[in-house]
Amino acid sequence: MDKKMCWILIFLTIAGNVVMVQWTVEAYLGREFEQVVVYSGIGVVLAFIALIVYINWRKLEYSTEGHR
């Protein structure tokens, strides 16, 4: 995975997190509590994926700068 693909994945997962937060709030205010758990879980998974991709990007970024 190259650095550009890492950034695309990071932005997509963060955008997904924004949507999940919005849906979680709407479900909570609409008293659909079973949906709150689902949307929150998806948000946590997306945040974990974004963290892993960020760590991978950081590793790629610093390993290529050292060889220049």
C-alpha positions, -999 to 999 in steps of 0.1 A, spaced: 0 0 0 15 33 -10 12 67 8 -15 80 -15 -37 50 -8 -32 54 29 -44 90 28 -75 79 8 -83 53 34 -78 77 63 -101 103 48 -128 76 39 -127 62 74 -129 96 90 -158 105 68 -175 73 78 -169 82 114 -186 116 109 -216 98 94 -218 73 122 -217 100 149 -246 118 131 -266 85 129 -258 77 165 -271 110 177 -302 108 156 -309 72 168 -304 83 205 -327 113 202 -352 91 184 -350 66 212 -338 38 189 -313 25 214 -305 -7 196 -293 13 166 -271 34 189 -250 4 198 -247 -7 161 -237 28 149 -213 33 178 -197 -1 171 -192 7 134 -176 40 144 -152 24 168 -142 -1 141 -137 27 116 -115 46 140 -94 15 147 -89 11 109 -79 47 105 -54 43 133 -38 12 117 -37 29 83 -21 60 99 6 40 116 13 22 83 15 56 65 38 70 91 61 39 87 61 44 49 67 81 52 97 79 75 113 49 58 113 66 24 127 99 37 156 82 53 168 68 19 168 101 0 
